[in-house]
Amino acid sequence: MTDLTLYRNIGIFAHVDAGKTTTTERILKLTGKIHRIGEVHDGAATTDFMEQEQERGITIQSAATTCFWKNHRLNIIDTPGHVDFTIEVYRSLKVLDGGIGVFCASGGVEPQSETNWRYANESEVARIIYVNKLDRVGADFFRVVKQVEDVLGARPLVMVLPIGVEESLQGVVDLITRKAWIWDDSGDPMNYEITDVPADMVDQVEEYREMLVETALEQDDDLMEAYLESGQEPSEEELKRCIRKGTINLDFFPTYCGSSFKNKGVQLVLDAVVDYLPNPTEVKPQPEIDLEGNPTGEYAIVDPNRPLRALAFKIMDDRFGALTFTRIYSGKIEKGDTVLNTATGKTERIGRMVMMHADDREEITSAQAGDIIAIVGMKNVQTGHTLCDPKAPATLEPMVFPDPVISIAVAPKDKAASEKLGVALSKMVQEDPSFRVETDEDSGETILKGMGELHLDIKIDILKRTHKVEVEVGKPQVAYRETITQRVEDSYTHKKQTGGSGQFAKIDYVIEPAEPGTGFEFESVVTGGNVPREFWPAVEKGFKLSMEEGVLAGYPLEDVKVTLVDGGYHAVDSSAVAYEIAAKNAYRQSVPKAGPQLLEPIMKVDVFTPEDHVGDVIGDLNRRRGMIQGQEPGATAVRVKAEVPLSEMFGYIGDLRTMTSGRGQFSMEFSHYAPCPNNIAEEVIKEAKARKEAQG
């Protein structure tokens, strides 16, 4: 299995309900992976899913399934659909070389498909299009092709035409060979015959074939010239070569149709994966960075003989233990090898490795560049970590996981739930690096932090349904911060006399605002030994620990510089502890005098809205204290960019859908912290005081 040109690493992306699971089922059936076809709606699909997965996945058993078609190895990678899981979508696009975009013939191109399509464009992933559910009432292949042009701004290259539509769908005509594939109604995908084009379709087939040939030949000037001047038709091989080149260059997207449910048309899609989608060596290689995060100028070139570079892209628990799904970009892995995880700096030994086939697995002893495998029982590997050769370390371009900006408190409903809660949460944190869990010391509450409302909603849902943990959920909370605005020079003396040795520490210091984003800085300019050097770290520690709780509302204090200027010391009574206590008390004494100020998280918000609703969207963002940064008309919608305080964004998706009759989409990520207007700061401080009193 070392010929990388026979590999296809592909993802199937689709809008919720376009038939992604059924399509995957059919592919597995056709490639001989499963013998009896399970139906999703009977709850018997092989890749049968949990409830939460219905929205977003092919399968729970695996994030990657391997099957074979025409001597080619297809690794099919699960891609989620939802916009709050941008991390997941980006993450799966990282490891894909090509994709199949599935659209519903009656639903057409829906907002979610637009989002996924946009990500795939940004990641430069070659795709073929499959218009599914042609047997559905209201199905219209040509309408969806038009939508792909208008809404996605893409160039669909029609490869097949449907024979019949809705309940009279019989099959498709392959425009390259001018042959009709007609299936009977037994539901067996192998019961088909290849015949001549039906008489009433000959003209339509010729018209579409001519468009196909002209578009394909744009990839080859010589063939185009011969075709235009002497009417010389390209051979099937030449035509396929041109289509392959254009597909990999993203110039157009070969477009197929059929009905996965009725088993009509899927074979041609599989042929297209082999014929037109790139193999791992035809894709731009991943850039490498050094341990400090700077680009090295090197690339992980897909070659089994180079040093190992692999990316852990998904972690899952199943009945066999923790699985780390890994894409190997270069080099090879053997069972028993030691690999370096550049994120933790630790090495791990490779124990069991498996290839996933829907729900069963095949143990393997080695894997190489281009492969997608699951490693069993890795201890400290998380999503986005790079595994590499310890002798030649490098990191693949890092996954950026923004800090969470929204939190909710959860409390277990009973004792049984409280025991299960910790275990369930630690598994969930490993699977999703953008989800964090903390315990509030004072109240003992468990705080979940995430990227947005929906993100946390789904986490609660997974807790309840997958892990069977019942929890009470609090109101969403914004992660505020505090800072200071003025410089204060001050002095503090800590003296305590008890029988025996006492405690003594005197510090003179300056507290002042630091540059935004610097956190906490400490410097000592003491000379002459008035505060001995060995006690400076204790002073720094005292201030640093105090910063975790601001004086206004108890939120962490940021962007502060403390300079130790002078002080006093006692030969017997001074100790590190005394200086630490002095610093903590100095903090309480001086920060209230330094003009403390509340900061709120500001989000970078991208709203995609149809043109006719731009005015409403902008007006609404202004009402939410948003600053509009600009707008760009796109192929599919207008993109309005804004910066909006997170506290104003709760419930936004509902309002946006109402404003845009369901067509608006938005994504947001944390941008920076900014001072909170007084009226809002007063409210937040009042709430924080009330919370403190309630906790006693």
Helices and strands as residue ranges (DSSP letters): G 4-6, E 7-14, H 20-30, G 40-42, G 51-54, E 64-69, E 72-78, G 83-85, H 86-95, E 98-104, H 111-122, E 126-132, H 141-150, E 156-158, E 160-163, G 166-168, E 171-174, E 179-183, E 192-195, G 199-201, H 202-217, H 221-230, H 236-248, E 253-257, H 266-276, G 280-282, E 286-289, E 295-300, E 309-318, E 321-330, E 332-334, E 338-341, E 346-349, E 353-357, E 360-364, E 366-368, E 372-376, E 386-388, E 395-396, E 406-412, H 415-431, E 436-439, E 446-450, H 453-465, E 471-473, E 477-478, E 481-484, E 488-496, E 503-513, E 520-524, G 533-535, H 536-546, E 560-568, H 576-590, G 591-594, E 596-609, G 611-613, H 614-623, E 627-633, E 638-645, G 646-648, H 652-659, E 665-675, H 678-694
